[in-house]
Amino acid sequence: MLKQDSTQYRGYRNAGIRLSEDMLPHLGKLYSGRTQIMLPSVHAFDEAHTVMLVEQGELSREMGAAILKGLRDMAEGEGVVEARLRVGGGMHSGEHYLIRLLGEDVGGRFHVARSSGDLGSVAINTLQREKLLATMGAMNRLRRTLIQLARQHTDTILPGYSFGQHAQPMTLAHFYLSWVATLERDFDRHHGAYKRVNTSPAGAAIMVGSDFRVDRQRTAELLGFDAVHENCAARSSSSTPTTTSTPRWCSRRSTTPWRSGRTT
């Protein structure tokens, strides 16, 4: 297998290493485009994984300090996304950057006990967690606004429609609170999805974990996950289910206030 010049390291998906010829340029661009959104999450995982490896004795303190300094300098200098896009490698861009900076004997070690599956799964869970938290926050802000409006319209009467015809009179406050109740149910669905997403797949490798001394619970703690995804094969072979969190009211409720289709 060819050994690359560390200062020009381009990763293992190259001719003479894992491939018999260089990857087509458009495939590399496609890969980079798909992984760009994941890079901040991968960066956090790189830092947490390094700390865990030092604590477990898989990396020396000196190596760990050099790696963490390199990652910090990347973030404070050029910027995480910018630097990682420049060196290439997508989710493995941290390894590219550190090998060029510190050499293969140091930068090549911090990826020990991980796979591409670890990187992708952790990044996806982190992104989904962030999106769910943002959506739940927006739901609560909307619920708060609707409750405030309901207080102002307890005596505002309007007709309730069912199948295009007058059904029963109701107050505008009653209608607003019906949305509050709907959003409460959808918040609960999102919270259920959050609990499933906020488990750490780190340390699962690609299927059956690693023989290296890793502390999966410690990595999960450093990344802010509530628990560890216990079955490595299940974690690496399936995506995290968040579809149950999709707000059903987006498709089922009318946007015209007095045509809710409800009679009670």
C-alpha positions as CSV (number, residue, x, y, z in Angstrom):
1,M,0.0,0.0,0.0
2,L,1.3,3.5,-0.9
3,K,2.2,5.8,1.9
4,Q,1.3,9.4,1.3
5,D,3.3,12.5,2.1
6,S,1.7,13.7,5.4
7,T,1.7,17.3,4.4
8,Q,-0.4,16.4,1.3
9,Y,-2.5,13.7,2.9
10,R,-5.7,13.1,0.9
11,G,-7.2,10.2,2.8
12,Y,-7.5,6.5,2.1
13,R,-10.0,6.6,-0.7
14,N,-7.3,7.2,-3.3
15,A,-5.4,5.2,-6.0
16,G,-2.9,2.8,-4.5
17,I,-4.6,2.7,-1.1
18,R,-8.2,1.4,-1.2
19,L,-8.8,2.2,-4.9
20,S,-7.1,1.1,-8.0
21,E,-7.6,4.6,-9.6
22,D,-8.6,8.0,-8.3
23,M,-12.2,8.8,-7.6
24,L,-14.1,10.7,-10.2
25,P,-14.0,14.4,-9.3
26,H,-17.8,14.8,-9.3
27,L,-18.2,12.0,-6.8
28,G,-15.8,13.7,-4.4
29,K,-17.9,16.9,-4.8
30,L,-21.1,15.0,-4.2
31,Y,-19.7,13.5,-1.0
32,S,-18.4,16.8,0.3
33,G,-21.8,18.4,-0.5
34,R,-23.7,15.8,1.5
35,T,-21.5,15.9,4.5
36,Q,-20.9,19.7,4.8
37,I,-23.9,20.2,7.2
38,M,-22.5,17.4,9.4
39,L,-19.0,19.0,9.9
40,P,-19.6,21.0,13.1
41,S,-21.2,17.8,14.7
42,V,-18.2,15.7,13.5
43,H,-15.8,18.3,14.9
44,A,-17.5,18.0,18.4
45,F,-17.3,14.2,18.1
46,D,-13.6,14.4,17.2
47,E,-12.9,16.3,20.4
48,A,-15.0,14.1,22.6
49,H,-13.5,10.9,21.1
50,T,-10.0,12.2,21.7
51,V,-10.7,13.0,25.3
52,M,-12.1,9.6,25.9
53,L,-9.1,7.9,24.2
54,V,-6.7,9.7,26.5
55,E,-8.7,8.8,29.6
56,Q,-8.8,5.2,28.5
57,G,-5.0,5.1,27.8
58,E,-5.4,4.5,24.1
59,L,-3.7,7.9,23.4
60,S,-0.9,9.5,25.4
61,R,-1.6,12.8,27.1
62,E,0.9,14.5,24.9
63,M,-0.7,13.2,21.7
64,G,-4.2,14.0,23.0
65,A,-3.1,17.6,23.9
66,A,-1.6,18.1,20.4
67,I,-4.7,16.8,18.7
68,L,-7.1,18.9,20.8
69,K,-4.9,22.0,20.3
70,G,-5.0,21.4,16.5
71,L,-8.8,21.0,16.5
72,R,-9.2,24.2,18.7
73,D,-6.8,26.2,16.4
74,M,-8.8,25.0,13.4
75,A,-12.1,26.3,14.9
76,E,-10.6,29.6,16.2
77,G,-8.6,30.3,13.1
78,E,-9.9,29.3,9.6
79,G,-13.1,28.0,10.9
80,V,-14.4,24.4,11.3
81,V,-16.4,24.2,8.0
82,E,-13.9,26.2,5.9
83,A,-10.8,24.3,7.0
84,R,-12.5,20.9,6.6
85,L,-13.8,21.7,3.2
86,R,-10.3,22.9,2.2
87,V,-8.5,19.7,3.2
88,G,-11.3,17.4,2.0
89,G,-12.4,14.0,3.3
90,G,-15.9,14.9,4.4
91,M,-16.5,13.3,7.7
92,H,-12.8,12.3,7.8
93,S,-11.6,15.8,7.3
94,G,-10.4,16.1,10.9
95,E,-8.0,13.2,10.2
96,H,-6.9,14.9,7.0
97,Y,-6.3,18.2,8.8
98,L,-4.4,16.7,11.7
99,I,-2.2,14.4,9.7
100,R,-1.1,17.4,7.6
101,L,-0.5,19.4,10.7
102,L,1.0,16.8,13.1
103,G,2.1,13.9,10.9
104,E,0.6,10.5,10.5
105,D,2.1,9.1,13.7
106,V,0.0,11.6,15.8
107,G,-2.8,12.7,13.5
108,G,-3.4,9.2,12.2
109,R,-4.1,7.8,15.7
110,F,-7.1,9.9,16.9
111,H,-9.5,8.0,14.6
112,V,-8.7,4.7,16.4
113,A,-11.7,2.6,17.4
114,R,-14.1,4.5,15.1
115,S,-15.6,3.9,11.7
116,S,-17.3,6.0,9.1
117,G,-20.5,4.5,10.5
118,D,-19.8,6.1,13.9
119,L,-19.1,9.5,12.3
120,G,-22.3,9.5,10.2
121,S,-24.6,8.2,13.0
122,V,-23.4,10.6,15.6
123,A,-23.6,13.5,13.2
124,I,-27.1,12.6,12.1
125,N,-28.3,12.1,15.7
126,T,-26.8,15.4,16.7
127,L,-28.4,17.3,13.8
128,Q,-31.8,15.7,14.4
129,R,-31.6,16.6,18.1
130,E,-30.9,20.2,17.2
131,K,-33.7,20.4,14.7
132,L,-36.2,18.8,17.2
133,L,-35.2,21.2,20.0
134,A,-35.7,24.1,17.6
135,T,-39.1,22.9,16.5
136,M,-40.3,22.2,20.0
137,G,-39.2,25.7,21.0
138,A,-41.1,27.2,18.2
139,M,-44.2,25.2,19.1
140,N,-44.1,26.4,22.7
141,R,-43.7,30.0,21.5
142,L,-46.8,29.6,19.3
143,R,-48.7,28.0,22.1
144,R,-47.9,30.9,24.4
145,T,-49.1,33.4,21.8
146,L,-52.3,31.5,21.2
147,I,-53.0,31.3,24.9
148,Q,-52.5,35.1,25.2
149,L,-54.9,35.7,22.3
150,A,-57.5,33.3,23.8
151,R,-57.5,35.4,27.0
152,Q,-58.4,38.5,24.8
153,H,-61.3,36.8,23.0
154,T,-63.3,34.9,25.5
155,D,-66.4,36.9,24.4
156,T,-65.7,36.9,20.7
157,I,-68.4,34.8,19.1
158,L,-68.0,33.1,15.7
159,P,-69.7,30.3,13.8
160,G,-68.1,26.9,13.8
161,Y,-68.4,25.2,10.4
162,S,-68.7,21.5,9.6
163,F,-68.6,20.4,6.0
164,G,-69.1,23.9,4.8
165,Q,-72.2,24.7,6.9
166,H,-72.8,26.4,10.2
167,A,-72.6,23.8,13.0
168,Q,-72.3,25.4,16.4
169,P,-71.4,28.8,17.7
170,M,-68.2,29.1,19.6
171,T,-65.8,31.7,20.9
172,L,-62.5,32.7,19.2
173,A,-60.8,31.7,22.4
174,H,-62.2,28.2,22.2
175,F,-60.8,27.9,18.6
176,Y,-57.4,29.2,19.6
177,L,-57.2,26.7,22.5
178,S,-58.1,23.9,20.1
179,W,-54.8,24.7,18.3
180,V,-53.0,24.8,21.7
181,A,-54.3,21.3,22.4
182,T,-53.2,20.1,19.0
183,L,-49.8,21.6,19.4
184,E,-49.5,20.0,22.8
185,R,-50.0,16.6,21.2
186,D,-47.5,17.3,18.5
187,F,-45.0,18.5,21.1
188,D,-45.4,15.2,22.9
189,R,-44.7,13.4,19.6
190,H,-41.6,15.5,19.0
191,H,-40.4,14.8,22.6
192,G,-40.8,11.1,22.0
193,A,-38.7,11.4,18.9
194,Y,-36.1,13.5,20.8
195,K,-35.7,10.7,23.4
196,R,-35.0,8.2,20.7
197,V,-32.6,10.5,18.9
198,N,-30.7,11.6,22.0
199,T,-28.9,8.3,22.3
200,S,-25.3,7.9,21.4
201,P,-24.2,5.5,18.7
202,A,-20.5,6.3,19.2
203,G,-18.4,3.2,19.7
204,A,-20.7,1.0,17.7
205,A,-18.0,1.0,14.9
206,I,-19.7,-0.4,11.8
207,M,-21.5,-3.3,13.4
208,V,-20.1,-5.0,16.5
209,G,-18.1,-2.4,18.4
210,S,-14.4,-2.4,18.9
211,D,-11.7,-4.4,20.7
212,F,-10.0,-1.2,21.8
213,R,-10.6,0.1,25.3
214,V,-13.4,2.6,24.7
215,D,-15.9,4.1,27.1
216,R,-19.1,4.6,25.1
217,Q,-20.8,6.2,28.1
218,R,-18.1,8.8,28.5
219,T,-18.3,9.8,24.9
220,A,-22.1,10.0,25.1
221,E,-21.7,12.2,28.2
222,L,-19.2,14.6,26.5
223,L,-21.6,14.9,23.5
224,G,-24.6,15.6,25.7
225,F,-26.5,12.4,24.9
226,D,-28.8,10.9,27.5
227,A,-27.8,7.3,26.9
228,V,-25.9,4.9,24.7
229,H,-27.5,2.9,21.9
230,E,-26.8,-0.5,23.2
231,N,-27.1,-2.8,20.1
232,C,-24.3,-1.8,17.7
233,A,-25.7,-3.7,14.7
234,A,-29.1,-2.1,15.1
235,R,-27.5,1.3,15.4
236,S,-25.4,1.0,12.3
237,S,-28.0,-0.7,10.1
238,S,-31.0,1.6,10.6
239,S,-31.8,5.2,10.7
240,T,-33.1,6.9,13.8
241,P,-36.9,7.1,13.6
242,T,-38.1,10.7,13.7
243,T,-41.0,10.4,11.2
244,T,-43.5,10.0,14.1
245,S,-42.7,13.5,15.1
246,T,-44.1,15.0,11.9
247,P,-46.9,17.4,13.0
248,R,-50.1,16.0,11.6
249,W,-51.8,19.3,12.0
250,C,-49.8,20.6,9.0
251,S,-51.9,18.4,6.7
252,R,-55.1,17.8,8.6
253,R,-56.2,21.3,9.8
254,S,-57.7,24.0,7.7
255,T,-55.8,27.3,7.6
256,T,-59.1,29.2,7.7
257,P,-60.1,29.8,11.4
258,W,-63.8,29.5,11.1
259,R,-63.6,26.4,8.8
260,S,-62.0,24.0,11.3
261,G,-64.3,21.1,10.5
262,R,-64.9,20.6,14.2
263,T,-68.3,20.5,15.9
264,T,-67.1,20.2,19.5
